[in-house]
Amino acid sequence: MTSDTPAKRRFRVFRRRRTAPSKTRRRIGAAVRMVAALALAGGIYTAFAPGAFAEDTTPPLSAAAQQGQALYNTSCISCHGRNAQGVTGRGPSLVGVGSAAVEFQVGTGRMPLTRQEAQAQEKPPVFNQDQTAQIGQYIQALGGGPQVPDGPLTADMAQNPEALAKGGQLFRLNCTSCHGYGGGGGALSSGKGAPSLFNASQKTIYSAMLTGPQNMPVFGDNELTPDQKREIVTYVTTQIQQNKDPGGLFNLGRFGPVTEGLAIFVIGITILVFAALWIAGKS
């Protein structure tokens, strides 16, 4: 058994003093290596991971859409916001409404809105047809949505001779409750109303069915096929707009045969009463 001499004790203290810094250096070294490994792994991932340098796949705006964007930034951005995201308390988002909504709202002068009302009122359009189409292309490019199809918006009577009758049936089933039998429009709740169809263009009628403006329901292609929409447009633009009195012989507000029948009944009864009094007075 060796004795613990002062020299040995000093040696052990000296050895501990020398080994302590080596542990600290090892810990620091391990931390540095870990950070370096993480940085290296991150660099490799950034360089080779799929999509790390993904290109912007958003298609560039067409020339018409660029012109529409310029018009939008001039007249619409204050209410609907940058990139048509909407502004709280001013105007809704237009992303996804499609060019059909622009065709209806801007093409009929309802937009730009002059003041807040129960519903936007029709007025002379601010933009012409080309400018309206350009704004529509810009809105379409932002988020897609329904579009008025190219080509004729009325049915081909030669290929579909029953289109007028079918359109009348569809109109009476889906439209008369608001627009009236004769298309003269009607009042709705909360100060709103269904507009008259007397001067509505084919594009206005078709785009209204696609987008359902204000209180009008949306008639998507799963509810009314494009051919059925064309039949309705055919009926409105011929029987309602060209035939001034679809209810009968007299113009009584174009509310239909029920109104004329009631008027004839009241007038007829009145004549009969006066005739009976006259006959009784003579006798």
Buried (B, 14 or more C-beta within 10 A) or exposed (E): EEEEEEEEEEEEEEEEEEEEEEEEEEEEEEEEEEEEEEEEEEEEEEEEEEEEEEEEEEEEBBEBBBBBBEBBEEBBBEBBBEBBEBBEEEBBBBBBBBBBBBBBBBBBBBBBBEEEEEBBBEEEBBBEEEBBBBBBBBBBBBBEBBBBEEEEBBBEEEEBEEBBEBBBBBBEEBBBEBBBBBBBBBEBEEEEBBBBBBEBBBBBBBBBBBBBBBBBEEBEEEEBEEEBBBBBBBBBBBBBBEEEEBBBEEEBEBBBBEBBEEBBEEEEEEEEEEEEEEEEEEE
